[in-house]
Amino acid sequence: MRLPRLITLWLAGAAVLLPVAACSSDEPAAGSAPQATTDAPAEAPQEEEVNAHPFTGKPYEKLRPVLAVKIENTAAGKPQLGLKSADIVYIEQVEAGLTRLMAIFSSKLPAKVGPVRSARISDLHIAPQFGKPAFSYSGAQTKMLPLIAEASLFDVGDSHNPGAYFRQPGRFAPPTTCSPTPSSCWPRRPRRARPRTSASPSATPPEGGTPRKSYTVKWPAARFTFAWSEAKQQWLIWQDGKKDMAAEGGQLGAPTIVVQYTKTERSQFHDKNQSYTPLVHTTGKGSAIVLRDGKAFKAKWERESEDSGTTFTTMSGEPMNFAPPARSGWPSPAASPSFRSRRTLTNLYRYGAKS
């Protein structure tokens, strides 16, 4: 049975990806050198090779492993902690048409992140895109625990790593308000925990595109609007008609948003009210809408297998570049899917807003 659900993914740095079959609207809810001689020309300086982080495109000293954290996304859990430091953030639909986030960290770690919530089956299919990341969550259904144990990830949930979690003062459960200390959640030997990405940040957008002031994505019980800010050079985020604010201050936003259409269906899991958990299929191929530089671009996506990344191209088959991280604000992220009906729309945000 197909369900009318969707997942949203946004990248904290360079781009945001939204896999969901949602509606859109224009209304924002929204060195010294040797001396040269006259006998021979000076030797051209050699370019220094710089390592570029696959999520942000920025230089790095050491490529860190990946940490994925499941985070509350209803009004009771806002404002969330640590999202400004995320490289990628996925917005996933869960039971009753609500949404939760899965934030991906690698280039930068915040002091704390949360509120951390329970795992969902779609998380286990998204995570392998990043090698074998550490996965931080607070609880899961009993029959899902064997699947987590078999998944391509390091389990650093609260039952395996309780010392990394604590209650945030001033917040009450439900929802769960445990927040991990991110640095204590990374595995000691993350041999396979390496970032992967299929879209390179580039200041030069592809040709074409349709000017767009805003774009809205809807779930049964949630609505996100992305409104372009010329001054901040990013898409500012509204959720359910309200500005989506960060606990550290400022409105959340991203220079690139990707709306990825994928298939979805209900899984074997459901809550106590018999509301089924959506399962988003993020492998295969499909269409997408990429928002960057105040324009909307039609694009295609493809992911051959769960241990490979998602590739985004223009309609003509050229690489679909994401905008580099903004001068300040949210970091830069990757891409993922969302869903609705036969097709799913995933929102992937790369955060590049001002901090």
Disulfide bonds with the S-S distance in Angstrom:
none
